[in-house]
Amino acid sequence: MIYWLYELLKEDHEALVRVLRYVSSRSLAAALFAFLISLVMGPWVVRKLLSLKMGQPIRTAEDMRELAEIHGRKQGTPTMGGVMILAAVVTSTLLFARLTNPFIWLCLIVTIVLGSLGFLDDYKKVTMKSSDGVSARFKMSVQAFLAVGVTAFLIFYQHPEHEGIMTTLFLPLLNVDNPFSNVQLGWFAVILFGGVIVGCSNAVNLTDGLDGLAIGCTIVTAATYAIFNYIAGRADWASDYLFIPHHPWSTEVTVFCMAIVGAGMGFLWFNSYPASVFMGDTGSLAIGGMLGTVAICCKQEITLVIVGGVFVMEALSVMLQVGSFKLRRKRIFKMAPIHHHFELKGWSETKIIIRFWILALLCAGLGLASLKLRY
C-alpha cells in the first residue's frame, strides 16, 4: 500500500516520497509498525482472553508430577496470544510490502492457513480443558495439503527470467555454479517444501514451552532470513559476489521477515518471564510456517537447519526420546523437548531461556558465515 503511494506521487514529489521506494526503509518501517501494533494490542488481548477464560491447560500431576509442580503457577495464563503476532505481521506486510510480489502473497497465505489451524487447536484445548487439541493426523493433513499448494504455486507461477529455480535444490557450502549443488526436483519439491514447512512448524511448536523461549529464537531467525532474502534479491550481491541463488522476488520478502521481527519483539514484551500471555499453537504453528516459507523464497531451505538450530535441537530431542523408548524402553532425557530436561535437572527457567537465546544467536552467525564459505 505504501509502495502504491510512492508510485502515485513519484512523478510530482520524487524527492519527498523517494524513501518509500527502498526495501530497506520499508522493512524498518514494517518492523517498527508491527512492534507498535503488538504493543498496543497486548493489554486488550490479554484482558479479552482472560474475560473469555481462555487459560492455558497445564499437564496434570499424574502425567508428570515434577513438571506439573514447576509449571503449576502458569495454570490459567491466557493462551492464543499468537493472534497479536498474526495481526501485526499481516497488517504491517500489507501496508509496507509491494503487493504485486507473488512471494508476499505466498507468505501471507501460509501464515493465515497455519494460524487458523493453530487457533482451532487452541480453541479445542481451552474449551475441553485438556492439553489435547485437534488430532495429529488432521494437523499433518492440513500441513501436507499446504505444502502441495506451495509447490504448485512455485511451479506454475514462475518469474519469466528465472524458470525452474524455485524447484531446484541448492546445497549449502557449494557455489551456485557448482554442478553438484543444483538438483532439479520438479514435483518432488513437494517432499522438500513439505519437510521444511511441516518440520519447521512443528519444531517451533515444540520449542514453545517456556516464557519467551520460542519467540526470542524466532526474532533471531527471522532477522537472519531478512538478510538472506535481501541478498538473494540483488544480482550484484547474490550471483556476482557470494555465488548463491538469485531471485528478484526475494528482496521484498525482507519486509515480511522484518514484520515478524517487530511483531515478535512486541509479543515478547508480554511473553517474557513471567508471561502474561502465551502464543499457543495459533502463534507457534504459524511462525514455523512463516520461517519455512521465507527460507524457501530465498532458496536457503537447507541452511534453516543451521540458522534454526535451537528449533532443530528441540525437535530432534523428541524424536530421539520417542525412538529410544520404543526400541529400548529407556529414555535418553528426563523429559522431551529438551528444555524440560534441563528444567528437571534444576536449571531455572530464565537460565534455560537466556542460554537457548545465546545458542540461537550462535546458530544465526554460523548460517550467515556459510554465505562466504563456498566451494
N, C-alpha and C positions, 0 to 999 in steps of 0.2 A: 504493500500500500504506500509506504514512504517512497519507494523507488518510483512508483507511478507518479507521485507528486513531483519528483525530480524530472521525469520525462515531460510532464506538463509545463514546468516552469523553466526548463533549461535554456530555451531559446531567448527569453527575455531577462532572465535572472540567473545566468550561469554562475557568476561569482558567489551569489548568495546561497544557492542550493547545491553547489558542486560537492560538498561534503557528503550528501546523501547518495552520491554515485558509488562511493568506495565501500567495498565489502568490510574492510577493517573498521570503519567508523560505524557502519550499521550493525556490525557484530557486537561492538562495545555497547552501543545503544540498546541492542536486544538483551544483553546480559543485565544491564542496569534496570531496564524496564521490567524484565522478568523478576528480578530481585525485589523491586518495589511492589509488584503485584502480589508476590508471596508474602511479603512483609505486611501489606495492608490487609490481605485476605486472612492471614493467620488467626488473629484473635476471633474474628467472626466464625471461621470454620471450626475452631476448637469449641466455641460456645454452642454452635449449632449441633455438632456431633455429640456433645455432652447432653444437650437437651433431648436428642433423639435416642440417647442411651446406646450409642454406637461404640461401646467399650471393647477393648481387645480381650478375647478369651485367652486365658493362660492355662497351660497344661496342668492337670490336677496332680496332687501329691502321689497318687497311685501310679501315674505314668512315669514320673521321675521326681522322687521326693526332694532330693537335694536341690535340683534346679528350680522346682516349684517354690521352695523356701527363699531362694535368691531373688526370683522374679515375682514373688507374691505381691509386692508393693505396686507392681505395674498393672495389677488387675483393675479393669475399668478405665484405663487410659484410652482416650478416643483413638480409633483407627480410621482408615480410609482417608487419611490426610494427604494421600497422593493426589487427590483432586486439586489441591493447591498447585502442585508441580505441573500437572497436566494443563490446567487453566493458564498458568504463567507461560509455559513453553509454547502452547498453541497460539495464544493471543500475541505474544511477542514475535513469534515467527511470522504470523500473518501480517503483522504490522511492518516489520523491518526487512523481510526477505523478498526477493523477486519472485512473484507468484507464477511467473511464466516458466520457472525452472522445474522440470519434472521430478528431480530428486527431492525437492522440498515437499511436494505432494506425497511422494513415496514415504518420506519420513513421518509426515503427519498422519497418513493412513495407518501405518504400523503403530504409531503412538495411540491413536484413538481405538483401534481394534483391541490391542493388548490391555489398554487402560480399562476398556469396557469389560473385558474378561476378568481382570483383577477386581473390578468393582463388584461384579456378580459374585465372585468368590468371597470377598469380604462381607458382602451383604448376607450371604448364606451363613457365614460363620457367626456373625453377631446376632442374627435373628434366631438361629438354632442354639446359641450359647455353647458353641462347640469349636474346637480348633480345626475341625474338618470342614472344608468348603466344597466346591464343585469337585467332581471326580477327576483323578489324574488323567483318565482316558479322554474326558471331554476337553481338558486343558490342552493335552497333546494334539488332539484332533484340530482344535482351532489354530494352534500354533503351526501345525503342519500345513493346513489349508492356507494360512497366511504366507508361508514360505513358498508354496506353489504360485501364489498370486504375485509375490515379489519377483520370482524368477520369470514368470510370463511377462510381467511388465518390462523387465530389463532386456528380454529377448525381442519383444515386438516393438518397444519404444526406444530406439537407439539414436544416438547422435549420428548424423549422416557422415561425419568425418572420422568417427571412432567406432565403427560397427564391430561387434564381437568382443570388444574389450571388457565389457561388464560380465560376460560369461567365461572369461579366461582366468585361470588361477595363476597368480604371480607369487612365486616363493620368496620369502624374505631372505636378505643377505645375498641375493643374486641381482645383477643389473637387469633392467627390463629387456635389454637386447640379448641377454644370455639365452640361448635356445632351450636350456634346461629349466628356465624359470617360467616359461609360457606353456600352460596346459589348457587347451581349449576344451571346455566342459559341455557346452550346449545345454541340453535339458538335464544333464547330470548335475548342473549347477543347483538343482533343487536340493540335492544332498548337502552341498556346501552351504548354501544360504539357509537351509533348514537347520543344519547343525549350528550355524552362527546365531541365528535368531532364537531358536528354541533353547540352545545351550546357554546363551548369554542371559536370556530372560529368566530361566530357572536358576542360574548361578547368582544373579542379583537377588532373586527371591530368597535363596538360602542364606545369603550374606546378611539380609535384613533381620537380625536377631538381637542387636544391641543398639542403644540410643546413639544415633548419628553415624554408625559404622558404615552402612551401605551408602548413604547419601554423601558422606565425605569421600569415599572411594569413587563414587560417581562423578563428583566435581572434578577430581584429578583426571579421570579417564576421558571425560567429555572435553576438558580443556586440551588434552593431548591430541584428541581427534579433531579439534578445531584447527590445530596446527597442521595436522596431516592433510585435511581437506583443503585448507588454504594453499598449501604447497602443491598438492595434486592438481589443482585447478589452474596452475600457472605453468605454461610450457617452458618458460625460461628456467624455472627452478626445478621442475619435475624431470623433464626429458633431457635438458641440456646440462644440468649441474648435478643432480642427485641420481639420475637414471632410474627413476621409479615411474610407475604407470601415471599417465596424464589423462585427465578428462575435464573438459571445460565446465561441465555442470557441477563439478565437485566444490568449486570455490564457494558457491552460495550456501552449501551445507554448513560452512563455518558459522553462519548466522544462527542456524538451528542448534549447533553444538554450544555456542555461547549462551543461547537462551536456556539450555539445560544447566549450564554453569550458574547463571544468575538465579534461576528458579531453585536450584539445589542449595545455594547459599541462603536464600530466603527461607527455605524449608528448614535448613539446619538451625536457624535462629530459634525455632520452636522444638526441633527434634534433638537438640543437644542435651546431654545428660544434666539433670533428669528430664526426660522427654515429656512435653506437654501433649504431643500427638505423635502417632505412628503413621508411616506412609501406607502400610498394609500392602496387599497384593495389587491394589489399584495403582500404587506407585512403582513397586518393585518389578512387576511383570512388564509394565510399560517402559520403564527405564532400561531394562535389559534389552528389550526390542529396539529402543532408540539407539543404544550403543552398538548393537549388532548391525543395524541399518547404516549408520554413519560409517562404520568400518567397511561395509560393502561398497558404499558410494565412492570411497577414495581408494578402493582395491587394496586395503590393508587388513583383510579378514584374518589372516594367519597371525599377524602382528598383535591382534587383540589378545591372543593367548599370553603375550608378554605384558602389554600395557595393562590389561585387566587381570594381572597375576593374582591379586587377592581374591577376586571372584572365582578364578580357576582353582585356587587352593581350597576354597570353601566347598566347591562342587566336588572336587577330587576326594576330599576327606569323607564326604557322604558316600561316594561310590566305593571307596576302599573299605569303609566301615561295613557297608551292606554286603559287599563281596566277601570280606573276611568272615563275617558272621555266618553267611550261608555255606561257605566252603569248610570253615574250620570250627564253627560255633564259638569263635573267640572275637573279641573286639580289639581293634587297634587303638582307638581313642576312648577316653572315658565317656565321651558323647560327641556326636557329629550333628551339625557342622563344627568345624574345628574351634571356632570361637567359644563354643560351650565347653570344649575340652579344657581350655585354659581357665574358664570360669570355675570349673570343678577342681582344678588344681590350686585354686586360691588366688588367682590374679584378680585384681579389682576391675570392674567394668571399664572405667576410664583408662586404665593402663592398657587393656586389650585394644580399645578403640584407637588410642593415640599410636600405639605400635603398629597396628594394621594400617593406619593412615600413612605412617612412615614407609611401610612396605609398598603402599600404593604409589607414593612419590618415587621410590627407587625403581619400581617397575615401569613407570612412565618415562623416567630418564633412560632406562635401557631401551625402551621402544623407540624413543627419539634418536638415540645413538645408532640404532640399526639403520637409519636412513643413510648414514655415511659408510657403514660397514658393509660394503657390497663388492662382489667379485664379478 
